Amino acid sequence: MIEGHTDNVPISKDSQRFKDNWDLSVLRATSITRILIEAGMSPNQITSAGKGEYSPIAPNDNPQNKQKNRRTEIIVTPNLDELFKILDAN
């Protein structure tokens, strides 16, 4: 899963491209998703998610922390069916 995140600064009301931080976070996630697919990863193995401003890793109280919250994360999860097969075999 590719997650996109933002800080808590609202998108400008004059923005033609984004309605809100949700839109921006989704675009961040799908941008990375496209890079991975172009590099050869199967689209069936990727999910994009926009988290907006709702999962900060730092308080949005100064420019440095806001910058930390403007990010993407790649979350790797195992194929649980395969994991259970391995566990059953042992």
C-alpha positions in Angstrom: 0.0 0.0 0.0 1.2 3.5 -0.8 -0.1 6.1 1.6 0.0 9.9 0.9 0.0 12.4 3.7 -0.2 16.2 4.1 0.3 18.7 6.8 -2.7 20.6 8.3 -2.4 23.7 6.1 -5.6 23.9 4.1 -5.4 24.0 0.3 -5.9 27.4 -1.2 -9.6 28.0 -2.1 -8.3 29.3 -5.4 -6.7 25.9 -6.2 -7.9 24.6 -9.6 -6.2 21.3 -9.0 -7.1 20.2 -5.5 -10.3 20.4 -3.6 -8.6 19.8 -0.2 -5.8 18.0 1.5 -7.4 14.6 0.8 -7.0 15.3 -2.9 -3.4 16.2 -2.4 -2.6 13.1 -0.4 -4.2 10.9 -2.9 -2.2 12.5 -5.7 1.0 11.9 -3.7 0.1 8.2 -3.3 -0.9 7.7 -6.9 2.3 9.4 -8.2 4.4 6.8 -6.4 2.1 4.1 -7.5 2.6 5.1 -11.1 6.4 5.1 -10.7 6.4 1.6 -9.3 4.1 0.3 -12.0 6.3 1.9 -14.7 9.3 0.2 -13.1 7.6 -3.2 -13.5 5.5 -3.8 -10.4 2.1 -5.4 -11.1 -0.8 -3.0 -10.5 -2.6 -5.9 -8.8 -0.1 -5.7 -6.0 -0.5 -2.0 -5.2 -3.2 0.0 -3.4 -3.0 3.8 -3.2 -4.5 5.6 -0.2 -4.8 9.2 0.8 -4.7 9.9 4.5 -4.9 13.7 4.2 -3.7 15.5 7.4 -5.1 12.8 9.8 -2.0 10.7 10.4 0.8 13.1 11.3 4.1 11.9 12.5 5.0 15.2 14.1 3.0 18.1 15.5 2.1 20.7 12.8 3.6 23.4 15.0 6.5 24.6 12.9 7.8 24.4 9.3 10.2 21.5 10.0 7.4 19.3 11.4 5.0 20.3 8.7 7.6 19.2 6.2 7.8 15.8 7.9 4.1 15.3 7.6 4.1 16.0 3.8 5.2 12.5 2.8 4.4 9.2 1.3 4.8 5.8 3.0 5.2 2.4 1.4 3.6 -0.3 3.6 4.6 -3.9 2.7 2.2 -6.6 3.8 2.7 -10.3 3.3 0.4 -12.5 1.3 -1.4 -14.1 4.2 -2.4 -17.2 2.3 1.2 -18.0 1.6 2.2 -17.2 5.1 -0.4 -19.6 6.5 0.9 -22.3 4.1 4.4 -21.9 5.4 3.2 -22.0 9.0 1.1 -25.1 8.4 4.0 -26.8 6.7 6.1 -26.3 9.8 
